[in-house]
Amino acid sequence: MVKAVRLHDHDSPPRVEDVGLPEPAGDEVRVELAFAGVNPVDTYVAQGRVAADGPLPRTLGGEASGHLGAEPVLVSGAGLGSTRDGVWAGAATVPRTAVVPLPDGIDLREAAALGVVGLTAWYTVHLADVRSDDRVLVLGAGGGVGLPTVSLARSLGATVWGQTGSADKAEAIRAQGAADVVVADATGLGEALAEFAPTVVIDGLGGSFTPAAVSAMAPYGRLVLFGTSAGSTSAMELQPVYRKSLRIVGFGGLMLSDDERRSALGEAMRAVAEGRMRIPIDRTLPMERVDEAFRLLADRSVTGKVVLDLA
C-alpha cells in the first residue's frame, strides 16, 4: 500500500488515501517516487475538462521523479494520470516507455518539473529555430514554462525580452537572462514592443496577446503557440502574417510519439545538466496540500513550478 492523490469524481476535490499497487505486468515496472510536478493540465483533468472519460477512481499526476532500483529516473507521458493511474503517489506501476534515466547534474526535485515545462521549453525554442541574432519575446515569461524558455533562448545567444502581467515577477525573469521585462497586458503590448520588433515569439497565452505580438513582429518572424491561458479564441488581422512572411507554428505535447518525447526529454535534460536551461521551483508542498497547489496555479501567484513532495 502507498499513499496517493486519488480522483473519485469531477465534482469533488482529489484526496490522499492508501491504495494498493498492481504488480508490474508485461512492459511495466515499479518506480519509487520522490517528487512530482503540478501543471495546469492536472487541474483540467481533475475538473473533467481533459480526459473526462478516464477511469475512476484513479491516481492523478502526469510527471514525477524517483528511482527505478538504484537509478534516478523521470517518469512522464504514456497517459499517466489521464487514461491510467498517474504518479502522485509514493510509488507507481508504469510502462517502461514512460521512464527516462536522469543524467548527472539534475536533482530529483528539479527533475520532477522536466516532463512538461522542460520538454515544452526545449521544443518551442527548437521549433522556433532560435539563433544568436534573434530577438525573442516570451509571453507569460514568469510562468512555469516561460522562465526556463527565457534561460534556454538566452543560452543560444539571443536577446530575450519577457512579458508578464505582474511586476512582482520581473526580477525572476531578469534572473533567467532576460535583457528587459515588459509588464503589460495585451492592449499595451504593441507600444511596449515598438522598438524591439521580435523575430521570435514563444506564446503560451493566446487570446488577445497573439494578435498583439503578431502586429509587433519583424518580417520573417516565427511565432510558436503552445497554450491559451489568456483565452482560446482571438480576432486577428491577417495581413501582417502574409505581408511580413511570418510563420505561426503550434506545439502540442500530447501529439508526440513515445520516441519523440524521449528524444526531446533527453535534449531538455542535457540543457538543464549543462546549465543552459534553468527550471525555478517556486515551492514544494506535501501531497496532502494538492488543493493549495491547484489554487496557486489558478491564481497565477507562483513564479516557476509547484512541486509535490511524495514522501
LUMZAGU-67687 format. One line per field, with one value per residue (C-alpha): residue number from 1; z, y, x. Coordinates in Angstrom, 1 decimal. Layout:
N
num <- c(NUM, ...);
pz <- c(Z, ...);
py <- c(Y, ...);
px <- c(X, ...);
This chain:
311
num <- c(1, 2, 3, 4, 5, 6, 7, 8, 9, 10, 11, 12, 13, 14, 15, 16, 17, 18, 19, 20, 21, 22, 23, 24, 25, 26, 27, 28, 29, 30, 31, 32, 33, 34, 35, 36, 37, 38, 39, 40, 41, 42, 43, 44, 45, 46, 47, 48, 49, 50, 51, 52, 53, 54, 55, 56, 57, 58, 59, 60, 61, 62, 63, 64, 65, 66, 67, 68, 69, 70, 71, 72, 73, 74, 75, 76, 77, 78, 79, 80, 81, 82, 83, 84, 85, 86, 87, 88, 89, 90, 91, 92, 93, 94, 95, 96, 97, 98, 99, 100, 101, 102, 103, 104, 105, 106, 107, 108, 109, 110, 111, 112, 113, 114, 115, 116, 117, 118, 119, 120, 121, 122, 123, 124, 125, 126, 127, 128, 129, 130, 131, 132, 133, 134, 135, 136, 137, 138, 139, 140, 141, 142, 143, 144, 145, 146, 147, 148, 149, 150, 151, 152, 153, 154, 155, 156, 157, 158, 159, 160, 161, 162, 163, 164, 165, 166, 167, 168, 169, 170, 171, 172, 173, 174, 175, 176, 177, 178, 179, 180, 181, 182, 183, 184, 185, 186, 187, 188, 189, 190, 191, 192, 193, 194, 195, 196, 197, 198, 199, 200, 201, 202, 203, 204, 205, 206, 207, 208, 209, 210, 211, 212, 213, 214, 215, 216, 217, 218, 219, 220, 221, 222, 223, 224, 225, 226, 227, 228, 229, 230, 231, 232, 233, 234, 235, 236, 237, 238, 239, 240, 241, 242, 243, 244, 245, 246, 247, 248, 249, 250, 251, 252, 253, 254, 255, 256, 257, 258, 259, 260, 261, 262, 263, 264, 265, 266, 267, 268, 269, 270, 271, 272, 273, 274, 275, 276, 277, 278, 279, 280, 281, 282, 283, 284, 285, 286, 287, 288, 289, 290, 291, 292, 293, 294, 295, 296, 297, 298, 299, 300, 301, 302, 303, 304, 305, 306, 307, 308, 309, 310, 311);
pz <- c(0.0, -0.8, -0.3, -3.4, -4.6, -5.8, -8.0, -7.3, -9.4, -11.2, -8.7, -5.6, -4.8, -5.0, -1.7, -0.3, 0.6, 0.8, -2.4, -3.4, -6.4, -9.1, -9.8, -12.9, -16.0, -19.5, -20.1, -16.8, -13.9, -10.4, -9.6, -6.1, -6.4, -4.6, -6.2, -8.7, -10.9, -10.8, -14.1, -15.3, -17.2, -13.9, -12.7, -16.0, -15.6, -12.0, -13.3, -16.2, -18.8, -20.0, -20.1, -18.8, -19.8, -17.9, -15.3, -11.8, -9.2, -10.3, -9.1, -10.6, -11.9, -15.2, -14.2, -11.3, -10.4, -8.3, -8.6, -10.6, -8.5, -7.7, -10.9, -10.7, -13.3, -14.6, -15.3, -17.7, -20.6, -21.5, -20.4, -16.7, -14.7, -17.5, -19.2, -16.3, -12.8, -12.5, -10.4, -7.5, -5.1, -3.1, -5.9, -9.2, -11.7, -15.0, -18.6, -19.1, -22.1, -19.6, -17.7, -18.7, -16.8, -15.3, -16.2, -13.6, -12.5, -12.1, -8.6, -8.2, -7.2, -10.4, -12.5, -11.4, -13.5, -16.6, -18.1, -19.0, -18.7, -19.5, -22.6, -23.7, -23.3, -25.2, -28.0, -28.6, -28.8, -31.1, -33.3, -33.5, -34.6, -32.2, -33.2, -31.7, -33.9, -32.8, -30.7, -28.7, -26.9, -24.3, -23.4, -19.9, -19.0, -15.3, -15.6, -15.3, -19.0, -19.5, -17.1, -18.5, -22.0, -21.2, -19.9, -22.9, -25.5, -23.8, -23.7, -27.5, -27.7, -28.5, -27.0, -24.9, -23.5, -21.2, -20.9, -17.6, -16.1, -12.7, -11.8, -8.8, -11.3, -13.3, -11.2, -11.6, -15.3, -15.4, -13.3, -16.1, -18.5, -20.0, -21.2, -20.4, -19.0, -20.4, -17.7, -19.8, -20.8, -24.4, -25.0, -24.1, -25.6, -29.1, -27.9, -25.5, -28.3, -30.9, -30.7, -30.1, -33.1, -32.1, -34.6, -32.5, -30.1, -27.8, -26.9, -24.1, -23.6, -26.8, -26.6, -27.5, -26.8, -30.0, -32.5, -30.5, -30.8, -34.5, -35.2, -33.4, -35.1, -37.5, -41.1, -41.5, -37.8, -36.2, -33.6, -31.7, -29.8, -27.1, -24.8, -24.4, -20.7, -21.6, -24.0, -26.5, -29.2, -30.9, -33.6, -35.6, -38.6, -41.2, -43.4, -41.2, -41.4, -45.2, -45.7, -43.3, -44.3, -40.7, -39.7, -37.0, -35.6, -32.9, -30.4, -28.5, -26.3, -26.3, -30.0, -29.5, -30.0, -27.3, -29.3, -30.0, -26.3, -25.1, -27.6, -26.6, -22.9, -23.4, -25.0, -22.2, -19.6, -21.2, -21.3, -17.6, -16.6, -18.6, -17.1, -20.4, -19.1, -15.5, -14.0, -10.9, -8.3, -6.5, -3.7, -2.6, -0.9, 0.7, -1.4, 1.3, 0.1, -3.5, -3.4, -2.4, -5.4, -7.7, -6.2, -6.6, -10.3, -10.8, -9.1, -11.1, -7.8, -8.3, -10.1, -11.6, -10.7, -7.8, -6.8, -4.6, -2.1, -2.4, 0.7);
py <- c(0.0, 3.5, 7.0, 8.5, 11.5, 10.0, 11.4, 9.8, 12.2, 15.5, 17.4, 16.7, 17.6, 14.8, 13.3, 11.4, 7.8, 4.5, 2.4, -0.9, -1.1, -3.8, -6.0, -5.0, -6.9, -7.1, -4.0, -2.3, -1.5, -0.3, 3.1, 4.5, 8.2, 11.3, 14.5, 15.4, 18.4, 20.1, 21.6, 23.4, 20.3, 18.4, 20.8, 20.3, 16.6, 16.9, 19.1, 16.7, 19.2, 16.8, 13.0, 13.2, 9.5, 8.3, 5.5, 6.5, 6.4, 6.9, 8.4, 11.8, 13.2, 13.1, 13.6, 12.7, 11.7, 8.9, 5.7, 2.5, 0.3, 2.4, 4.5, 8.1, 8.5, 10.8, 9.3, 11.1, 10.6, 7.3, 8.6, 8.7, 10.4, 10.6, 7.3, 5.2, 5.7, 8.5, 9.3, 11.5, 8.6, 7.1, 4.6, 3.6, 0.8, 2.4, 1.5, 1.2, 3.6, 6.3, 6.0, 8.1, 7.8, 11.1, 12.3, 13.6, 17.2, 17.1, 16.7, 14.8, 17.9, 19.8, 16.6, 16.4, 19.5, 18.4, 16.2, 19.1, 22.5, 21.4, 19.5, 22.3, 25.0, 22.9, 22.0, 25.5, 27.0, 24.2, 24.7, 28.5, 27.7, 30.4, 31.7, 34.1, 37.1, 36.7, 39.0, 36.7, 37.6, 35.2, 35.8, 34.7, 34.7, 34.4, 31.1, 27.5, 27.2, 30.9, 31.0, 28.0, 29.2, 32.6, 30.9, 28.4, 31.1, 33.3, 30.5, 30.4, 34.0, 35.6, 38.8, 37.9, 40.0, 38.6, 39.7, 39.4, 40.9, 41.1, 43.5, 41.1, 38.5, 40.9, 40.2, 36.5, 36.9, 39.0, 36.5, 33.9, 36.1, 38.5, 41.8, 43.5, 42.8, 44.1, 44.5, 44.9, 43.4, 42.8, 46.3, 47.8, 45.1, 46.6, 50.0, 48.4, 46.3, 49.1, 49.3, 45.7, 44.1, 40.5, 38.0, 35.1, 34.9, 32.0, 32.2, 30.4, 32.9, 33.2, 35.3, 38.9, 38.6, 36.6, 39.3, 42.0, 40.1, 39.3, 43.0, 43.9, 41.2, 41.8, 40.5, 36.7, 36.2, 32.9, 32.5, 29.2, 28.9, 26.2, 27.4, 29.7, 30.6, 34.1, 32.8, 30.1, 32.4, 35.5, 38.0, 38.8, 40.9, 38.5, 41.0, 41.3, 37.5, 37.4, 40.9, 40.2, 36.5, 35.3, 31.7, 30.6, 27.1, 25.2, 22.8, 20.2, 17.9, 15.3, 14.7, 13.5, 9.8, 7.9, 8.2, 11.9, 12.5, 10.5, 12.2, 15.7, 14.9, 13.8, 17.1, 19.1, 17.1, 17.8, 21.5, 21.5, 19.4, 21.8, 24.9, 26.1, 25.8, 26.6, 25.5, 27.5, 25.8, 28.3, 26.0, 22.3, 21.1, 17.8, 15.8, 16.4, 20.1, 19.4, 21.6, 24.5, 23.7, 23.9, 27.3, 28.7, 27.8, 29.2, 32.5, 32.7, 33.6, 31.4, 32.3, 29.0, 25.5, 24.0, 20.5, 17.9, 16.0, 12.4, 11.1);
px <- c(0.0, 1.2, -0.3, -1.7, -3.7, -6.9, -9.7, -13.1, -15.3, -15.0, -17.3, -15.2, -11.6, -9.0, -8.0, -5.0, -5.6, -3.9, -4.0, -2.7, -0.3, -0.8, 2.2, 4.1, 3.0, 4.4, 6.5, 5.6, 8.0, 7.5, 9.1, 9.7, 8.7, 10.1, 8.7, 6.0, 5.3, 1.9, 0.7, -2.4, -3.4, -3.7, -6.4, -8.2, -8.0, -9.4, -12.3, -13.1, -12.1, -9.4, -9.6, -13.2, -13.7, -10.6, -11.1, -12.4, -11.2, -7.6, -4.4, -3.6, -0.3, 1.5, 5.1, 7.4, 10.9, 12.2, 14.2, 14.0, 16.1, 19.1, 18.8, 17.4, 14.6, 12.0, 8.5, 6.1, 3.8, 2.0, -1.4, -0.3, -3.0, -5.5, -6.1, -4.5, -3.3, -0.7, 2.3, 1.2, 2.0, 4.8, 5.3, 3.7, 3.5, 4.1, 5.0, 8.8, 8.4, 7.4, 10.7, 13.8, 17.1, 18.4, 21.9, 24.3, 23.8, 20.0, 18.4, 15.1, 13.1, 14.2, 13.7, 10.1, 9.4, 11.1, 8.4, 6.1, 7.7, 11.3, 10.1, 7.8, 10.5, 13.0, 10.6, 9.2, 12.7, 13.7, 10.6, 11.3, 14.9, 16.2, 19.6, 22.1, 20.9, 17.3, 15.2, 13.0, 9.8, 8.5, 4.8, 4.0, 7.6, 7.1, 5.3, 6.4, 7.3, 8.2, 11.1, 13.1, 12.3, 13.9, 17.1, 17.3, 16.8, 19.4, 21.9, 21.8, 22.9, 19.6, 18.4, 15.4, 12.5, 10.0, 6.3, 4.4, 1.3, 2.8, 5.7, 6.4, 7.7, 10.0, 13.1, 12.8, 12.5, 15.7, 17.5, 16.9, 18.7, 16.1, 17.6, 14.3, 10.9, 7.6, 4.9, 1.9, -1.5, -2.4, -3.6, -0.2, 2.0, 2.3, 3.5, 6.0, 7.5, 7.7, 11.5, 12.1, 10.3, 10.8, 11.9, 10.6, 7.6, 7.1, 3.4, 1.7, -1.1, -3.1, -6.2, -5.6, -1.9, -1.3, -2.6, -0.8, 2.5, 2.0, 1.5, 4.8, 6.9, 9.7, 9.5, 10.2, 9.5, 8.4, 5.7, 5.2, 1.9, 1.8, -1.0, -4.0, -4.1, -5.3, -8.1, -8.7, -10.2, -8.8, -9.7, -6.6, -5.7, -4.3, -2.5, 0.6, 1.0, 1.5, 2.8, 5.7, 6.0, 5.5, 5.4, 2.9, 3.5, 1.6, 3.1, 1.0, 3.0, 0.2, 0.8, 4.4, 5.1, 7.0, 10.2, 9.7, 9.0, 12.0, 14.3, 13.1, 13.4, 17.0, 17.8, 16.0, 17.8, 21.2, 20.3, 19.5, 22.5, 24.8, 23.2, 21.7, 18.2, 17.1, 13.8, 13.0, 10.9, 8.6, 7.6, 7.3, 4.2, 3.2, 0.8, -1.9, -1.9, -2.7, -5.8, -3.5, -1.2, -4.3, -5.3, -1.8, -1.9, -5.4, -4.4, -1.2, 0.5, 3.6, 6.8, 8.0, 6.9, 4.9, 6.2, 4.6, 6.8, 5.6, 7.5);
